[in-house]
Amino acid sequence: MSIQASAPDAATTAVIEAEDAHVAHNYHPLPVVISRGEGAWVTDIEGKRYLDLLSAYSALNFGHGHPALLATAREQLDRLTLTSRAYHNDMLGPFAAALAELAGKDLVLPMNTGAEAVETAIKVARAWGYRVKGIPADAAQIVVANGNFHGRTTTIVGFSDDPTARSGFGPFAPGFVSVPYGDAAAIEAALTPETAAVLVEPIQGEAGVIIPPEGYLRAIREICTRHGVLFIADEIQSGLCRVGTTFACDREDVVPDMYVLGKALGGGIVPLSAVVADRDVLGVIRPGEHGSTFGGNPLAAAIGLRVVEMLSSGEFQQRGTALGEHLAAKLGDLVGHGVTSVRIAGLWAGIDIDPAVGTGREIAERLLARGVLAKDTHGQTLRIAPPLVVRATELDWAVEQLRVVLAA
């Protein structure tokens, strides 16, 4: 018996065709049209329910429509949504103070998207290199890792080695040196007097949840400190309890010079990102040198403040750890049965599918037919990142659906 993804029905097909006709084809979505969401579940326009194992690439760490976050958003919508940074607003200060305390830093520079936050970190690192370290003008370098995914702006794709992201979009900005991921010695070998920063993901998400060797982050911290180089951790996907700790760097008791945050920071309601660092780093930015009309808007700040308050309780760290251990045991049983390997940290897993049973996309489509939403990456890898509000029984059911489609 083989399991095939069911064909979309008429209403779903009509919506997809309308979207295809008027939306640029920069994504290749699964053939499902979502209309409602609650907790770890979503419902399509035909009334079919699906367990969401993607969480909008970790932007929905707290699930769909978390009551506390919706209440905060509704209250703020009735008061004030936008001022621009031309004026102060009464939510930005409290949000920044809470986020800085959560990260153990002094200052927050708020933006909107993850890519904006990475671009911000690059500008800050270069300014710090010139104004503090004394690097000659326009000579600053930043060391990055192969397999990285930090966003899709032209600067960022210029130091990507993913041909889909990079090809056809040059010329690219200079100033980046790429080394193998997980190799701290390669980072140190790449450093020069003109190196301002090292930018890495503590765990690479888009690459397939690639977890570096134990001690990698500690080695980067030591190398950067010894050479007078900033350590920038892109925690846009890995941060805010996705891996069972507040930040993925916490897994090695490491504190970077800059955290780059996004996705879950906006509670799955608004785009919200931030760079968080101490005053001796973020203090190099002067008025007029960087900004965003929507960055730090009161609606996003209010929601971000509520997110930080929720994270401060410790509940989601505990859930991410306990449920992650539960999920790891269940997924481990699939290795050798249609799965070649599993990489997991907290509630974030990369599952390598045996080519004999299908591609990652084909498995995702078969799971869709059985009421489970997941997404493929790099051909054979299935990524899952369930909301932190998911139940253990729901994870068990989802793994059973994966077992069935792999066996078929």
Contacts in CASP RR format, 6 or more apart in sequence:
PFRMAT RR
TARGET T0000
AUTHOR 0000-0000-0000
METHOD contacts of the structure
MODEL  1
MSIQASAPDAATTAVIEAEDAHVAHNYHPLPVVISRGEGAWVTDIEGKRY
LDLLSAYSALNFGHGHPALLATAREQLDRLTLTSRAYHNDMLGPFAAALA
ELAGKDLVLPMNTGAEAVETAIKVARAWGYRVKGIPADAAQIVVANGNFH
GRTTTIVGFSDDPTARSGFGPFAPGFVSVPYGDAAAIEAALTPETAAVLV
EPIQGEAGVIIPPEGYLRAIREICTRHGVLFIADEIQSGLCRVGTTFACD
REDVVPDMYVLGKALGGGIVPLSAVVADRDVLGVIRPGEHGSTFGGNPLA
AAIGLRVVEMLSSGEFQQRGTALGEHLAAKLGDLVGHGVTSVRIAGLWAG
IDIDPAVGTGREIAERLLARGVLAKDTHGQTLRIAPPLVVRATELDWAVE
QLRVVLAA
1 408 0 8 1.000
2 408 0 8 1.000
3 366 0 8 1.000
3 369 0 8 1.000
3 370 0 8 1.000
3 404 0 8 1.000
3 405 0 8 1.000
3 408 0 8 1.000
4 366 0 8 1.000
4 369 0 8 1.000
5 31 0 8 1.000
5 365 0 8 1.000
5 366 0 8 1.000
5 368 0 8 1.000
5 369 0 8 1.000
6 369 0 8 1.000
8 16 0 8 1.000
8 31 0 8 1.000
8 32 0 8 1.000
9 46 0 8 1.000
11 33 0 8 1.000
11 45 0 8 1.000
11 46 0 8 1.000
12 31 0 8 1.000
12 32 0 8 1.000
12 33 0 8 1.000
12 44 0 8 1.000
12 45 0 8 1.000
12 46 0 8 1.000
15 33 0 8 1.000
15 45 0 8 1.000
16 31 0 8 1.000
16 33 0 8 1.000
30 364 0 8 1.000
30 365 0 8 1.000
30 368 0 8 1.000
30 373 0 8 1.000
30 375 0 8 1.000
31 365 0 8 1.000
31 368 0 8 1.000
32 44 0 8 1.000
32 50 0 8 1.000
32 368 0 8 1.000
32 373 0 8 1.000
33 44 0 8 1.000
33 45 0 8 1.000
34 42 0 8 1.000
34 43 0 8 1.000
34 44 0 8 1.000
34 45 0 8 1.000
34 50 0 8 1.000
35 43 0 8 1.000
35 44 0 8 1.000
35 45 0 8 1.000
35 47 0 8 1.000
36 42 0 8 1.000
36 43 0 8 1.000
37 43 0 8 1.000
37 52 0 8 1.000
37 64 0 8 1.000
37 65 0 8 1.000
38 64 0 8 1.000
38 65 0 8 1.000
39 63 0 8 1.000
39 64 0 8 1.000
39 65 0 8 1.000
39 66 0 8 1.000
39 387 0 8 1.000
39 389 0 8 1.000
40 51 0 8 1.000
40 52 0 8 1.000
40 63 0 8 1.000
40 64 0 8 1.000
40 386 0 8 1.000
40 387 0 8 1.000
40 389 0 8 1.000
40 390 0 8 1.000
40 391 0 8 1.000
40 394 0 8 1.000
41 49 0 8 1.000
41 50 0 8 1.000
41 51 0 8 1.000
41 52 0 8 1.000
41 64 0 8 1.000
42 49 0 8 1.000
42 50 0 8 1.000
42 52 0 8 1.000
42 64 0 8 1.000
42 373 0 8 1.000
43 49 0 8 1.000
43 50 0 8 1.000
44 50 0 8 1.000
48 371 0 8 1.000
49 371 0 8 1.000
50 368 0 8 1.000
50 371 0 8 1.000
50 372 0 8 1.000
50 373 0 8 1.000
51 371 0 8 1.000
51 372 0 8 1.000
51 373 0 8 1.000
51 386 0 8 1.000
51 390 0 8 1.000
51 394 0 8 1.000
51 397 0 8 1.000
51 398 0 8 1.000
52 60 0 8 1.000
52 63 0 8 1.000
52 64 0 8 1.000
52 373 0 8 1.000
52 386 0 8 1.000
52 387 0 8 1.000
53 372 0 8 1.000
53 373 0 8 1.000
53 374 0 8 1.000
53 384 0 8 1.000
53 385 0 8 1.000
53 386 0 8 1.000
53 398 0 8 1.000
54 373 0 8 1.000
54 374 0 8 1.000
54 375 0 8 1.000
54 383 0 8 1.000
54 384 0 8 1.000
54 385 0 8 1.000
55 61 0 8 1.000
55 63 0 8 1.000
55 385 0 8 1.000
55 386 0 8 1.000
55 387 0 8 1.000
56 263 0 8 1.000
56 268 0 8 1.000
57 237 0 8 1.000
57 263 0 8 1.000
57 385 0 8 1.000
58 236 0 8 1.000
58 237 0 8 1.000
58 238 0 8 1.000
58 239 0 8 1.000
58 240 0 8 1.000
58 242 0 8 1.000
58 263 0 8 1.000
58 264 0 8 1.000
58 348 0 8 1.000
58 385 0 8 1.000
59 262 0 8 1.000
59 263 0 8 1.000
59 264 0 8 1.000
59 266 0 8 1.000
59 267 0 8 1.000
59 268 0 8 1.000
60 264 0 8 1.000
60 267 0 8 1.000
60 268 0 8 1.000
60 387 0 8 1.000
61 240 0 8 1.000
61 241 0 8 1.000
61 242 0 8 1.000
61 263 0 8 1.000
61 264 0 8 1.000
61 267 0 8 1.000
61 316 0 8 1.000
61 387 0 8 1.000
61 388 0 8 1.000
62 69 0 8 1.000
62 264 0 8 1.000
62 267 0 8 1.000
62 268 0 8 1.000
62 307 0 8 1.000
62 310 0 8 1.000
62 316 0 8 1.000
62 387 0 8 1.000
62 388 0 8 1.000
62 389 0 8 1.000
63 268 0 8 1.000
63 387 0 8 1.000
63 388 0 8 1.000
63 389 0 8 1.000
64 387 0 8 1.000
65 269 0 8 1.000
66 267 0 8 1.000
66 389 0 8 1.000
68 306 0 8 1.000
68 310 0 8 1.000
69 267 0 8 1.000
69 268 0 8 1.000
69 269 0 8 1.000
69 303 0 8 1.000
69 306 0 8 1.000
69 307 0 8 1.000
69 310 0 8 1.000
70 269 0 8 1.000
72 302 0 8 1.000
72 303 0 8 1.000
72 305 0 8 1.000
72 306 0 8 1.000
73 269 0 8 1.000
73 270 0 8 1.000
73 299 0 8 1.000
73 302 0 8 1.000
73 303 0 8 1.000
75 302 0 8 1.000
76 91 0 8 1.000
76 298 0 8 1.000
76 299 0 8 1.000
76 302 0 8 1.000
76 303 0 8 1.000
77 299 0 8 1.000
79 298 0 8 1.000
80 89 0 8 1.000
80 90 0 8 1.000
80 91 0 8 1.000
80 298 0 8 1.000
80 299 0 8 1.000
81 297 0 8 1.000
81 298 0 8 1.000
81 299 0 8 1.000
82 293 0 8 1.000
82 294 0 8 1.000
82 297 0 8 1.000
82 298 0 8 1.000
82 299 0 8 1.000
83 89 0 8 1.000
83 297 0 8 1.000
83 298 0 8 1.000
84 293 0 8 1.000
84 294 0 8 1.000
84 297 0 8 1.000
85 291 0 8 1.000
85 292 0 8 1.000
85 293 0 8 1.000
85 295 0 8 1.000
85 296 0 8 1.000
89 296 0 8 1.000
89 297 0 8 1.000
89 298 0 8 1.000
89 301 0 8 1.000
90 298 0 8 1.000
91 298 0 8 1.000
91 299 0 8 1.000
91 301 0 8 1.000
91 302 0 8 1.000
91 305 0 8 1.000
92 110 0 8 1.000
92 296 0 8 1.000
92 298 0 8 1.000
92 301 0 8 1.000
93 301 0 8 1.000
94 301 0 8 1.000
94 305 0 8 1.000
95 108 0 8 1.000
95 110 0 8 1.000
95 296 0 8 1.000
95 301 0 8 1.000
95 302 0 8 1.000
95 304 0 8 1.000
95 305 0 8 1.000
95 308 0 8 1.000
96 107 0 8 1.000
96 108 0 8 1.000
96 110 0 8 1.000
96 301 0 8 1.000
98 305 0 8 1.000
98 308 0 8 1.000
98 309 0 8 1.000
98 312 0 8 1.000
99 108 0 8 1.000
99 261 0 8 1.000
99 265 0 8 1.000
99 274 0 8 1.000
99 276 0 8 1.000
99 304 0 8 1.000
99 308 0 8 1.000
100 106 0 8 1.000
100 107 0 8 1.000
100 108 0 8 1.000
100 276 0 8 1.000
102 246 0 8 1.000
102 308 0 8 1.000
102 311 0 8 1.000
102 312 0 8 1.000
103 247 0 8 1.000
103 259 0 8 1.000
103 276 0 8 1.000
104 255 0 8 1.000
105 259 0 8 1.000
105 276 0 8 1.000
105 277 0 8 1.000
105 278 0 8 1.000
106 277 0 8 1.000
106 278 0 8 1.000
106 279 0 8 1.000
106 282 0 8 1.000
107 276 0 8 1.000
107 277 0 8 1.000
107 278 0 8 1.000
107 279 0 8 1.000
107 282 0 8 1.000
107 283 0 8 1.000
108 274 0 8 1.000
108 275 0 8 1.000
108 276 0 8 1.000
108 282 0 8 1.000
109 120 0 8 1.000
109 124 0 8 1.000
109 274 0 8 1.000
109 275 0 8 1.000
109 276 0 8 1.000
109 282 0 8 1.000
109 285 0 8 1.000
109 290 0 8 1.000
110 272 0 8 1.000
110 273 0 8 1.000
110 274 0 8 1.000
110 292 0 8 1.000
110 295 0 8 1.000
110 296 0 8 1.000
110 300 0 8 1.000
110 301 0 8 1.000
111 117 0 8 1.000
111 120 0 8 1.000
111 273 0 8 1.000
111 274 0 8 1.000
111 275 0 8 1.000
111 291 0 8 1.000
111 292 0 8 1.000
111 295 0 8 1.000
111 296 0 8 1.000
112 271 0 8 1.000
112 272 0 8 1.000
112 273 0 8 1.000
112 292 0 8 1.000
112 294 0 8 1.000
112 295 0 8 1.000
112 300 0 8 1.000
113 262 0 8 1.000
113 271 0 8 1.000
113 273 0 8 1.000
114 151 0 8 1.000
114 236 0 8 1.000
114 260 0 8 1.000
114 262 0 8 1.000
114 263 0 8 1.000
114 273 0 8 1.000
115 150 0 8 1.000
115 151 0 8 1.000
115 152 0 8 1.000
115 153 0 8 1.000
115 156 0 8 1.000
116 273 0 8 1.000
116 292 0 8 1.000
117 236 0 8 1.000
117 260 0 8 1.000
117 261 0 8 1.000
117 262 0 8 1.000
117 273 0 8 1.000
117 274 0 8 1.000
117 275 0 8 1.000
118 150 0 8 1.000
118 151 0 8 1.000
118 153 0 8 1.000
118 156 0 8 1.000
118 199 0 8 1.000
118 234 0 8 1.000
118 236 0 8 1.000
118 260 0 8 1.000
119 153 0 8 1.000
119 155 0 8 1.000
119 156 0 8 1.000
120 260 0 8 1.000
120 275 0 8 1.000
120 290 0 8 1.000
121 197 0 8 1.000
121 199 0 8 1.000
121 232 0 8 1.000
121 234 0 8 1.000
121 258 0 8 1.000
121 260 0 8 1.000
121 275 0 8 1.000
122 142 0 8 1.000
122 155 0 8 1.000
122 199 0 8 1.000
123 285 0 8 1.000
123 289 0 8 1.000
123 290 0 8 1.000
124 258 0 8 1.000
124 275 0 8 1.000
124 277 0 8 1.000
124 281 0 8 1.000
124 282 0 8 1.000
124 284 0 8 1.000
124 285 0 8 1.000
124 290 0 8 1.000
125 140 0 8 1.000
125 142 0 8 1.000
125 196 0 8 1.000
125 197 0 8 1.000
125 199 0 8 1.000
125 230 0 8 1.000
125 232 0 8 1.000
125 258 0 8 1.000
126 140 0 8 1.000
126 142 0 8 1.000
126 196 0 8 1.000
127 284 0 8 1.000
127 285 0 8 1.000
127 289 0 8 1.000
128 196 0 8 1.000
128 197 0 8 1.000
128 230 0 8 1.000
128 281 0 8 1.000
128 284 0 8 1.000
129 135 0 8 1.000
129 140 0 8 1.000
129 196 0 8 1.000
130 137 0 8 1.000
130 140 0 8 1.000
131 284 0 8 1.000
132 280 0 8 1.000
132 284 0 8 1.000
133 196 0 8 1.000
133 228 0 8 1.000
135 193 0 8 1.000
135 194 0 8 1.000
135 196 0 8 1.000
136 194 0 8 1.000
139 194 0 8 1.000
140 175 0 8 1.000
140 194 0 8 1.000
140 195 0 8 1.000
140 196 0 8 1.000
141 175 0 8 1.000
141 176 0 8 1.000
141 177 0 8 1.000
141 192 0 8 1.000
141 194 0 8 1.000
141 195 0 8 1.000
141 196 0 8 1.000
142 159 0 8 1.000
142 175 0 8 1.000
142 176 0 8 1.000
142 177 0 8 1.000
142 195 0 8 1.000
142 196 0 8 1.000
142 197 0 8 1.000
142 198 0 8 1.000
142 199 0 8 1.000
143 176 0 8 1.000
143 177 0 8 1.000
143 178 0 8 1.000
143 179 0 8 1.000
143 187 0 8 1.000
143 190 0 8 1.000
143 191 0 8 1.000
143 195 0 8 1.000
143 197 0 8 1.000
143 198 0 8 1.000
143 199 0 8 1.000
143 229 0 8 1.000
144 150 0 8 1.000
144 159 0 8 1.000
144 176 0 8 1.000
144 177 0 8 1.000
144 178 0 8 1.000
144 179 0 8 1.000
144 198 0 8 1.000
144 199 0 8 1.000
144 200 0 8 1.000
145 178 0 8 1.000
145 179 0 8 1.000
145 180 0 8 1.000
145 181 0 8 1.000
145 182 0 8 1.000
145 200 0 8 1.000
145 201 0 8 1.000
145 204 0 8 1.000
146 161 0 8 1.000
146 178 0 8 1.000
146 179 0 8 1.000
146 180 0 8 1.000
146 181 0 8 1.000
147 160 0 8 1.000
147 161 0 8 1.000
147 162 0 8 1.000
147 181 0 8 1.000
147 204 0 8 1.000
147 207 0 8 1.000
147 210 0 8 1.000
148 159 0 8 1.000
148 160 0 8 1.000
148 161 0 8 1.000
148 178 0 8 1.000
148 181 0 8 1.000
148 199 0 8 1.000
148 200 0 8 1.000
148 201 0 8 1.000
148 204 0 8 1.000
148 207 0 8 1.000
149 160 0 8 1.000
149 162 0 8 1.000
149 165 0 8 1.000
149 201 0 8 1.000
149 204 0 8 1.000
149 205 0 8 1.000
149 206 0 8 1.000
149 207 0 8 1.000
150 156 0 8 1.000
150 160 0 8 1.000
150 199 0 8 1.000
150 201 0 8 1.000
150 234 0 8 1.000
150 236 0 8 1.000
151 157 0 8 1.000
152 165 0 8 1.000
154 169 0 8 1.000
154 170 0 8 1.000
154 172 0 8 1.000
154 173 0 8 1.000
155 172 0 8 1.000
155 173 0 8 1.000
157 165 0 8 1.000
157 166 0 8 1.000
157 169 0 8 1.000
157 172 0 8 1.000
158 166 0 8 1.000
158 169 0 8 1.000
158 170 0 8 1.000
158 172 0 8 1.000
158 173 0 8 1.000
158 176 0 8 1.000
159 172 0 8 1.000
159 176 0 8 1.000
159 178 0 8 1.000
160 166 0 8 1.000
161 178 0 8 1.000
162 206 0 8 1.000
166 172 0 8 1.000
177 190 0 8 1.000
177 195 0 8 1.000
179 186 0 8 1.000
179 187 0 8 1.000
179 189 0 8 1.000
179 190 0 8 1.000
180 186 0 8 1.000
181 200 0 8 1.000
181 204 0 8 1.000
181 207 0 8 1.000
181 210 0 8 1.000
181 212 0 8 1.000
182 212 0 8 1.000
182 213 0 8 1.000
182 216 0 8 1.000
184 215 0 8 1.000
184 216 0 8 1.000
184 219 0 8 1.000
184 220 0 8 1.000
184 223 0 8 1.000
187 198 0 8 1.000
187 219 0 8 1.000
187 220 0 8 1.000
187 223 0 8 1.000
188 223 0 8 1.000
188 227 0 8 1.000
191 223 0 8 1.000
191 227 0 8 1.000
191 229 0 8 1.000
195 227 0 8 1.000
195 229 0 8 1.000
196 229 0 8 1.000
196 230 0 8 1.000
197 229 0 8 1.000
197 230 0 8 1.000
197 231 0 8 1.000
197 232 0 8 1.000
197 257 0 8 1.000
197 258 0 8 1.000
198 220 0 8 1.000
198 223 0 8 1.000
198 224 0 8 1.000
198 229 0 8 1.000
198 230 0 8 1.000
198 231 0 8 1.000
198 232 0 8 1.000
199 232 0 8 1.000
199 234 0 8 1.000
200 220 0 8 1.000
200 232 0 8 1.000
200 233 0 8 1.000
200 234 0 8 1.000
201 233 0 8 1.000
201 234 0 8 1.000
201 235 0 8 1.000
201 237 0 8 1.000
201 238 0 8 1.000
202 212 0 8 1.000
202 217 0 8 1.000
202 233 0 8 1.000
202 234 0 8 1.000
202 235 0 8 1.000
202 238 0 8 1.000
202 247 0 8 1.000
202 248 0 8 1.000
202 249 0 8 1.000
202 251 0 8 1.000
203 209 0 8 1.000
203 210 0 8 1.000
203 211 0 8 1.000
203 212 0 8 1.000
203 237 0 8 1.000
203 238 0 8 1.000
203 243 0 8 1.000
203 248 0 8 1.000
203 345 0 8 1.000
203 348 0 8 1.000
204 210 0 8 1.000
205 237 0 8 1.000
205 238 0 8 1.000
205 348 0 8 1.000
205 377 0 8 1.000
205 383 0 8 1.000
206 377 0 8 1.000
207 377 0 8 1.000
207 378 0 8 1.000
208 343 0 8 1.000
208 350 0 8 1.000
208 377 0 8 1.000
208 378 0 8 1.000
208 381 0 8 1.000
208 383 0 8 1.000
209 343 0 8 1.000
209 344 0 8 1.000
209 345 0 8 1.000
209 348 0 8 1.000
209 349 0 8 1.000
209 350 0 8 1.000
209 381 0 8 1.000
209 383 0 8 1.000
210 343 0 8 1.000
211 343 0 8 1.000
211 345 0 8 1.000
214 252 0 8 1.000
215 252 0 8 1.000
216 252 0 8 1.000
217 233 0 8 1.000
217 249 0 8 1.000
217 251 0 8 1.000
217 252 0 8 1.000
217 254 0 8 1.000
218 252 0 8 1.000
218 253 0 8 1.000
218 254 0 8 1.000
220 231 0 8 1.000
220 254 0 8 1.000
221 231 0 8 1.000
221 254 0 8 1.000
221 255 0 8 1.000
221 256 0 8 1.000
223 229 0 8 1.000
224 230 0 8 1.000
224 231 0 8 1.000
224 257 0 8 1.000
225 231 0 8 1.000
230 257 0 8 1.000
230 258 0 8 1.000
230 281 0 8 1.000
231 256 0 8 1.000
231 257 0 8 1.000
231 258 0 8 1.000
232 256 0 8 1.000
232 257 0 8 1.000
232 258 0 8 1.000
232 260 0 8 1.000
233 247 0 8 1.000
233 248 0 8 1.000
233 249 0 8 1.000
233 256 0 8 1.000
233 258 0 8 1.000
233 259 0 8 1.000
233 260 0 8 1.000
234 260 0 8 1.000
235 247 0 8 1.000
235 248 0 8 1.000
235 249 0 8 1.000
235 259 0 8 1.000
235 260 0 8 1.000
235 261 0 8 1.000
236 260 0 8 1.000
236 261 0 8 1.000
236 262 0 8 1.000
236 263 0 8 1.000
236 273 0 8 1.000
237 263 0 8 1.000
237 348 0 8 1.000
237 385 0 8 1.000
238 247 0 8 1.000
238 248 0 8 1.000
238 345 0 8 1.000
238 348 0 8 1.000
239 246 0 8 1.000
239 247 0 8 1.000
239 248 0 8 1.000
239 261 0 8 1.000
239 264 0 8 1.000
240 246 0 8 1.000
240 247 0 8 1.000
240 261 0 8 1.000
240 262 0 8 1.000
240 263 0 8 1.000
240 264 0 8 1.000
240 265 0 8 1.000
240 307 0 8 1.000
240 311 0 8 1.000
241 264 0 8 1.000
241 311 0 8 1.000
241 316 0 8 1.000
241 317 0 8 1.000
241 319 0 8 1.000
241 320 0 8 1.000
241 388 0 8 1.000
242 248 0 8 1.000
242 264 0 8 1.000
242 320 0 8 1.000
242 345 0 8 1.000
242 346 0 8 1.000
242 347 0 8 1.000
242 348 0 8 1.000
242 385 0 8 1.000
242 388 0 8 1.000
243 251 0 8 1.000
243 320 0 8 1.000
243 345 0 8 1.000
243 346 0 8 1.000
243 347 0 8 1.000
243 348 0 8 1.000
244 316 0 8 1.000
244 317 0 8 1.000
244 319 0 8 1.000
244 320 0 8 1.000
244 321 0 8 1.000
244 324 0 8 1.000
244 345 0 8 1.000
244 346 0 8 1.000
244 347 0 8 1.000
245 251 0 8 1.000
245 317 0 8 1.000
245 321 0 8 1.000
246 311 0 8 1.000
246 317 0 8 1.000
247 259 0 8 1.000
248 345 0 8 1.000
249 255 0 8 1.000
249 256 0 8 1.000
249 259 0 8 1.000
251 345 0 8 1.000
257 277 0 8 1.000
257 278 0 8 1.000
257 281 0 8 1.000
258 275 0 8 1.000
258 276 0 8 1.000
258 277 0 8 1.000
258 281 0 8 1.000
258 282 0 8 1.000
259 274 0 8 1.000
259 275 0 8 1.000
259 276 0 8 1.000
259 277 0 8 1.000
260 273 0 8 1.000
260 274 0 8 1.000
260 275 0 8 1.000
261 273 0 8 1.000
261 274 0 8 1.000
261 275 0 8 1.000
261 276 0 8 1.000
262 272 0 8 1.000
262 273 0 8 1.000
262 274 0 8 1.000
263 273 0 8 1.000
264 307 0 8 1.000
265 272 0 8 1.000
265 273 0 8 1.000
265 274 0 8 1.000
265 304 0 8 1.000
265 307 0 8 1.000
266 272 0 8 1.000
266 300 0 8 1.000
266 303 0 8 1.000
266 304 0 8 1.000
266 307 0 8 1.000
267 303 0 8 1.000
267 304 0 8 1.000
267 307 0 8 1.000
269 303 0 8 1.000
270 299 0 8 1.000
270 300 0 8 1.000
270 303 0 8 1.000
271 294 0 8 1.000
271 300 0 8 1.000
272 296 0 8 1.000
272 300 0 8 1.000
272 301 0 8 1.000
272 303 0 8 1.000
272 304 0 8 1.000
275 282 0 8 1.000
294 300 0 8 1.000
310 316 0 8 1.000
311 317 0 8 1.000
316 388 0 8 1.000
319 388 0 8 1.000
319 389 0 8 1.000
320 346 0 8 1.000
320 347 0 8 1.000
320 388 0 8 1.000
321 346 0 8 1.000
323 346 0 8 1.000
323 347 0 8 1.000
323 386 0 8 1.000
323 388 0 8 1.000
323 390 0 8 1.000
323 392 0 8 1.000
323 395 0 8 1.000
324 344 0 8 1.000
324 346 0 8 1.000
324 347 0 8 1.000
325 346 0 8 1.000
326 392 0 8 1.000
326 395 0 8 1.000
327 344 0 8 1.000
327 346 0 8 1.000
327 347 0 8 1.000
327 349 0 8 1.000
327 386 0 8 1.000
327 395 0 8 1.000
327 399 0 8 1.000
328 342 0 8 1.000
328 344 0 8 1.000
328 346 0 8 1.000
328 349 0 8 1.000
330 395 0 8 1.000
330 396 0 8 1.000
330 399 0 8 1.000
331 339 0 8 1.000
331 342 0 8 1.000
331 344 0 8 1.000
331 349 0 8 1.000
331 351 0 8 1.000
331 399 0 8 1.000
332 339 0 8 1.000
332 342 0 8 1.000
334 342 0 8 1.000
334 351 0 8 1.000
334 399 0 8 1.000
334 402 0 8 1.000
334 403 0 8 1.000
334 406 0 8 1.000
335 341 0 8 1.000
335 342 0 8 1.000
336 354 0 8 1.000
337 403 0 8 1.000
337 406 0 8 1.000
337 407 0 8 1.000
338 353 0 8 1.000
338 354 0 8 1.000
338 356 0 8 1.000
338 357 0 8 1.000
338 406 0 8 1.000
339 351 0 8 1.000
339 352 0 8 1.000
339 353 0 8 1.000
339 354 0 8 1.000
339 406 0 8 1.000
340 352 0 8 1.000
340 353 0 8 1.000
340 354 0 8 1.000
341 352 0 8 1.000
342 349 0 8 1.000
342 350 0 8 1.000
342 351 0 8 1.000
342 352 0 8 1.000
343 349 0 8 1.000
343 350 0 8 1.000
344 350 0 8 1.000
347 385 0 8 1.000
347 386 0 8 1.000
347 388 0 8 1.000
347 390 0 8 1.000
348 384 0 8 1.000
348 385 0 8 1.000
349 383 0 8 1.000
349 384 0 8 1.000
349 385 0 8 1.000
350 381 0 8 1.000
350 382 0 8 1.000
350 383 0 8 1.000
350 384 0 8 1.000
351 381 0 8 1.000
351 382 0 8 1.000
351 383 0 8 1.000
351 384 0 8 1.000
351 402 0 8 1.000
352 380 0 8 1.000
352 381 0 8 1.000
352 382 0 8 1.000
353 359 0 8 1.000
353 360 0 8 1.000
353 363 0 8 1.000
353 380 0 8 1.000
353 381 0 8 1.000
353 382 0 8 1.000
353 406 0 8 1.000
354 406 0 8 1.000
355 380 0 8 1.000
357 363 0 8 1.000
357 406 0 8 1.000
359 376 0 8 1.000
359 379 0 8 1.000
359 380 0 8 1.000
360 376 0 8 1.000
360 379 0 8 1.000
360 380 0 8 1.000
360 381 0 8 1.000
360 382 0 8 1.000
361 376 0 8 1.000
361 379 0 8 1.000
363 374 0 8 1.000
363 376 0 8 1.000
363 382 0 8 1.000
363 402 0 8 1.000
363 405 0 8 1.000
363 406 0 8 1.000
364 374 0 8 1.000
364 375 0 8 1.000
364 376 0 8 1.000
364 382 0 8 1.000
366 405 0 8 1.000
366 408 0 8 1.000
367 373 0 8 1.000
367 374 0 8 1.000
367 401 0 8 1.000
367 402 0 8 1.000
367 405 0 8 1.000
370 401 0 8 1.000
370 404 0 8 1.000
370 405 0 8 1.000
371 401 0 8 1.000
372 398 0 8 1.000
372 401 0 8 1.000
372 402 0 8 1.000
374 382 0 8 1.000
374 383 0 8 1.000
374 384 0 8 1.000
375 382 0 8 1.000
375 383 0 8 1.000
376 382 0 8 1.000
376 383 0 8 1.000
377 383 0 8 1.000
384 398 0 8 1.000
386 394 0 8 1.000
386 395 0 8 1.000
386 398 0 8 1.000
END
